[in-house]
Amino acid sequence: MESLRELQLVELDLLKELLRVCSEHNLTVWVDGGTMLGAVRHKGFIPWDDDIDVIMPRHDYDTLLQHGNDWFSGPYFLQSAYSDPGYFRGHAQLRNDNTAAIRPSEAYRKFNQGIFVDIFALDGCPDNPQELEDLSRDTLHSLRLLKAVDLDVLYSGRLLQVFRKARMRRRGRKSGFINMYSAIEDRLRQVDMDAVRNWANISFSGSRLLFDRHLFDDTVYMDFEDIKVPLPAGYDRYLRILYGDDYMTPRQDPTEHGELVVSTTRSWREVAPEVCRQWRKGTMKRLVNKLRKK
């Protein structure tokens, strides 16, 4: 694997391209999560961080997905359930097609697995707590089911998900998988973002993290490496909700993507079969170890 810095530089290039497209087409976007924290605290990447996150209001997110691959050209690829068959995550990713960032347990999957920037959608939260809980629960449950559609349960070691996979395939044969995915997002769109108190990234974190919508009334720009990046003007409150009141005190938490097999110089199309072969060799050993632990 290349160095963390080499990975960060590819991600930074992806971010620059994404911000260029959003600026050109008047789409609102803000850096999110550890990327926002990095801008505020380090003026760049958190030294041990291995990814970049951005977030967009639902309308702008939808517009990007609708037109994105007309606005991007190789090696950049805007990945979503609508542009890449079998990719049913609740958020989009901008990928570099000439690179690799492969989770070994998913190396058999056929969707694009280049180095990426995560793109999340902000949705309105119903003010009624029970309505919000129902929306959050149903959204996350449906997305988990969809992700199991083409799961290789033996390869991944997730044997119990065979039941989830069978259930999902029965449902998918009736209405179509992409229609099921669209229905999830349609339900999120039904909440008027201008008429509720809070927004949230429901399709990723459910109702766990709620943000007053007025945190996003304005945008400010901060240094991030060699560029300026957009943050919601209420970033201080946002970061306190995410990381606590002491967010300016560095602490090294485990990275989100530490298990990825990364190459900044070889395409995922070349690397994935190699990763797949290596993973298959250890499949039985991992399963035996799991059974012993039980």
Secondary structure, DSSP 8 states (H G I E B T S, - for coil): ---HHHHHHHHHHHHHHHHHHHHHTT---EEEHHHHHHHHHHSS--TT----EEEEEHHHHHHHHHHHHHH--TTEEEE-TTTSTT---SSEEEEETTSEEE-GGGTT--S--SEEEEEEEEEE--SSHHHHHHHHHHHHHHHHHHHTTT--HHHHT-GGGHHHHHHHHHHHHHH-HHHHHHHHHHHHHTS-TTSSSEEE-HHHHTTSS-EEGGGGSSEEEEEETTEEEEEETTHHHHHHHHH-TTTTS------TTTT-EEESSS-HHHHHHHHHHHHHHTHHHHHHHHHHH-
